């Protein structure tokens, strides 16, 4: 269950950051990479690609 929650949270962080952290038309950060780093610290998980 924790794996599913982590995957859903990672996807949600990526989608939200894609639309909120941008300068006009360009993203400031890579949304997928930012989501992986955020979930690493939030859920204390290892890297997974």
N, C-alpha and C positions, 0 to 999 in steps of 0.2 A: 504494500500500500504506500509506503514511503517513497518507493521508486516512482510510482505513478504521480504522486503529489509533487515530487521534485521535477519531473518532466513537464507537468502542467505549469508549474511556477516558472520554469525556465522559458517556456514558450510565451507565457504572459508577460514576463519582463522584457523579452525581445520585442514583442509587438508594441508594448507601451513605449519603450524607449525609442523605437523606430519613429513613432509619431510625435513624441514630446521633445526629444533631445536632437533638435535640428536647427540649422541656420537656413532660413528660407526654403531652399530645395535640396540641400545636401545634409546628410546625417553627420553628426559630430563624431560619433563612435560607430563601430561595426556592431549592429544590434545583437547578432548571435554571440559574438565574443563577449560583449558586455553582460549578456544574460548568463553566460557560463561563469564568468568571474563573480557576478553577484550571487549566484546560487552556490558557488564554492564557499563564499563567506557566510551566507545565510543558513545553509543546511549542512555545512561542514562535509561536503562531498568531494570525491576525487574528480579529476578531469575525465570527461567522456566525450568522444566524438563519434 
